[in-house]
């Protein structure tokens, strides 16, 4: 059986992992030297895959405890504490009776809420949100527990920028206070809202200022990626044309997930001994757009007319400058600078557009391609 080498979900075996040699070395060195890391990139660029690739190595698996959590779907500080507590219990406390008992004894604020497995007579973390009455106190207990275990920990928090959306105003300060006191754990703060993450860690006015080593993921070099892709096609007795790969790379602006997905589909539909040409790769992209058509239409159905007008104007401009100027509004028949400002803020919050150095563009390459189709 020929294994499809273009992996789009789950952990990636080293032989199917493309490049990121320098980034992997930087992340490894930082963690081995007990430095916290802030990892940023656009969405779907491969942050999680890079972290998994590095932390799956024997030197980390054998010498550290890895605690990983995604907080994208949390909306309050209490939910964050709940997610962290669950992750610590599942990744640390569940490893031994000693650590499990230690967890229960240290988390005094939740002692009455723990459940027990009647067969193994061991505690289980079935705590509900309502059980966390004093989230800051519970957070203190969790951090003290991490510092008490007799093995160093690496805590990976994905989509860390989500804490800026919590209604509580002092979450950054609370977390920074706890983390700077930790002696037995290092943290990887991963985020796809690059502008927000960089403000959090590089602004002297914010609590996390200069508290972590910055690591920024850019698109994989096209030449390196082409070599990786053609090699795997050749190993399976197939051929990938260079112009076909360039077409995929340019259409999706080098975003790893989309390139992997198109190559995965193209690999599966190219018979052994055959060639994946520009024509066939174009059809693969069209099929993928068809697959996502309903989802993208539904996504836009939640927008107001004004928001759609601004979105379409930014799409047509590709890289839009001064979108609240009278000239821009007049060019695209937008209603007014104030309504454009309000609409763009909403589009930013929905992550449909991005803003960097006051330049706006469509954030999702797939949405950009779909808009190109409908226009």
N, C-alpha and C positions, 0 to 999 in steps of 0.2 A: 504494500500500500504506500502510495506517495503522500507524504504529509504536506499540507499547504504551508509554506514557510512564512506567509504574511499574516502574522498573528494580530488580532484586533481586540482581544479581550483576555483577561486572566494574565498570569505570569508568563513571561517570554523566556524560552530556553536561550542560553548564551549564543548558540549557533544561529538563532533567528533574530538576534538583537542587532539593530543597525547602528553602528558608530557610537556616538556619545562617549567616546573614550576619555576625552579631556574632562567632560562634566562628571563622569563616574569617578575619575581620580580625585577631582576637587572635593566631591561629596565624601568620598571615603576618607581622605586625609583630614577633612574638617571634623568628622565624627570621631575618628581615632584620636584626635587632639582635643576632644571635649569642647568643640565649638558648636554653638547652635547655628543652624543654617536657615536662611529664607530663600526658598526656591520659587521663582516666578516665571511665567510664560503665558502666552495666549492659551485659550482652551484647546484641548485635544492635541497638544504638542508632545505629550509623552512624559509628563512629570511623574505620574504614579508608576509608570513602567520603569523609569530610571531609578526611582527609589527602591522598588522591588528588586530590580536587577542588582543594585549595590548591596542591599541588606540580605539578599539570598546567598551571598558568598559565605563560605565556611567560617571565615574570621569573625563575621558578625553573628551568624547563627549560633556559633559555639560560645562566644564570649559575652554576648549581650542578650537582654530580653527586649524584643521588639513590640512596642505598643502602637497600634495604628487605628486612627479613627477619622471619619469624614464628617464634618460638621455642616455641610451645605444645607441640610434640611432642618437645622436647629434655628429657632427664632428667638430664644431667650437665654439668659445666663443660666437659668435653672436647667434648661434642656442641655446646654453645654456640659454642665457638671454631671448630669445623668449619663450623657454619651461617654464622657471621660471615665466615669466610675465603671460603666459596663465594660469598656475596653480594657481597663486595668484589671478588672476581675477575670475577664476571659483570657487575656494574654499573660497575666502574671499569677494571680491568686490561684487559678485553676491548675497550675503546674504541680503543686504539691500540697499535702495536708498542712504542712508547716506554714506555707505562705497564705493558704486559705484561712487558717485560724488567725493568723496575724492580721489579715485584711479585716475580718469580722471584729477583732478586738480593737483595732485602731479606728474603725469607722463607727464611733460611738453614736453619732447622730442618726445612724441608720440601723443600729443593732436590732431594734424592735421590728424592723420591716423586712429582714432577711427571711427567705423561705428555706426549707430544708428538703433534700432529696431523701425520701423515706427508705430507699433501698440502700444507698451508700451512707446515709446519715451524715451528709455534708451540706453546708450552706450553698444556696444558689442565689444569684443576683437577679431577683425578680422584683426589684424596687420600682415603684411607679413615681411619676413626677410629683404627685401629691405627697409622697414620703419625704421629699427634700424640702424641708421647711426653711432651712438656713443655708442656702447654696454656698455662700462664701465660707462658712464654717466647714461644710462637707468637703469643699475644695481643699481647704487646709489639711484635712485628715487624709485625703487621697494623695496629696503631695508628700506628706510626712510618711505615708506608707511606701511610696516609690523610693524615698530616701532611705528607708529602713531595710529593704530587701538586700540580700548579700550577693547581688549580681548587678552590674551597671545596666541601665535601661536607655533605650532610644525611643522617644515618643514622637510619632509622626502625626501631625494634625493637617489634614487636607482641607482645602478651601478655607484657610484661616481668616481671610478677609470677612467672612460671615459675621464675626463678632462685632464688626462696626455697625451692623444692622440691628443689634439687640436694643431693646428700649432702655436698658440700664446704661447710664452714661459713663460709668467708671470701670467697665470690664477690662479694657486694655491695661489700666493701672493696676488692677487687682492681679491679673495674670502675670504681669511683668514683675510685681513684687514677689510673688511666689516663685517664679521661674529663676530669678536671679539668686535665690537662696539655695537652689538645688545643687547638691554635690554628687548625686548618684544617677543623674539623668541628663541627657542632652536632647534638644528638640529640633525637629525639622518642621518649619512652617511653610506649607505649600499653598500657593494660591494662583488662580487664573485671572483675577482682576488686578492686572499688573500695576496700574496706576494707584489703586487703593493700597496695595501691599507696599509699594515703594514709599508712599506717603507715611504709612505706619512705621516703617523701619528706617527711613532716611530723613525724616523731618525732625529737627531738634526740638519741636514742640510736642512730640508724641512720646509716650512712655517707653515704647520699644526701640527708640532711637539708638542705632549702632549696637544693638544687642545680639545680632546674628550676622554671620558671614553671608554676603549676597551671592546667589548663583542664578543666573538668568539663562533660560533655554531659548535659543533661537532655532529656526528651521535647520534641519540637517543639510549639510552641503549637497547641492544637487549632483555633482560629479561622484561623490562618495555614495550617495543613495542609489544612483544609476548602476554603479559597479556592484553594489549589494544585490539589487533586484535582478540584473542580468545574470549574475552568478547562480542565483537560485532557480531561475528559469532554465539555464543551461544544465544544471545538475539534474533536472527532471526531463531533459531531452527536448526542451522547448526554447524558443527564442523571443526576446523582447526587443523591439526596435527602439533605438535611442530617441527618435522623434515622438514615439508614443509615450515614453516615460516623461519626456519634457512637457508634453501636453498636459499630463496629469499633474505634474509638479507645479506648473505655472497656473493652471486653473484653480488649484486649491492652495495657492500661495505657500507651498511647502509645509502645510499642516500635516503632521505625521499620521493622525488617525485616518483622515480621508484618503491619503495616498495609499496607506496599508489596505484600506477596505477596497479601493478600486483595483489594486494589484491582486488582492486575494480573489476577487471575482474574476478578473482577467485570467489569472493562473488556472482557476478551476474550469474555465470555458475554452481554454486553448488546448487542443489535443496534443499528445506527444508527437514530436516531429513537425509541429506546425509553428507559425509565427504569430505573435501578438503585434498587430500593426496599429497604425494611427487610427485607421477606420474602425477596427474592432474595439480599441480602447475608448473611442468616442461613443460607441454604442453602449459600452459598459457604464459609462458616466450617465448617459441618457436613461438607462434602466434604473440606475441608482436614484436619479431625480424622480422618476416615476414612483419608485418605492417610497419616497419621502414626500410626495406631492400633497397628500391629505394632511399630514402632520404640519407642514409648513403653511398650508392654507388656514388650518385651524389656529395656528400660532398668530397669524395676522388678523384673524377674525376678532381678536380681543382688543385690537387697536382702534382708536377713534379715527375719524376721517383726517383730522389735522395731523395726527401722529403718522398716519400712512403717507400723507403728502410730504412730510419732512423726511421720512425713511426713504421714499422714492427719490427725493432730491439728492440726498447723500449718496444713494446708489449711483445715480446718473453722474455725479461729480467724481466718484471713485474715492478721492481724498478731498473732503470738503473743508474749506477754510472760511472763517468769518460767517458762519451760518445765520447769525442774527443781524447781519448788516442789511441795509435796505437794498443793496445791489443783489445780494443772494436771494432775498425774498422776492424781488421783482423778477429775477431771472427764472425762478421756478414757480412763480405765481402763488407764493405762500402768503398767508393772510396778514401777518404782522410779525415784527421781530419778537415781541413778547410771547405770542402764541408759539412761535418757533422754538424759543428758549424753553418754554414749559414742555412742549412735545419732546424735545431732544433730551431733557432731563428724565422723562418717563422712559424713553427708548434706552437710555443709558442704564437705568435701574433694572430694565428687563433684559439687559445684556444683548440687545439686538444691534446696537452700535457701540463703538469704542471711541474714546477721545484720548489723544496723546499729543502733547505740545499744541493743544487747541486745534488739532486736525481730527476730523470725524470720518469714520468709515464703517461699512458693514462689518460686524464682528465675525459672522459665520460665513466661511467661503461657500458652503452649500447653499445658504440662503442667497448669497450674491449670484451664484449660478442660476438658481431658480428664478430670481428676478430678471436675470438676463433672458431667460426663456420666455417669461410671460410678457416682457416688453419687446 
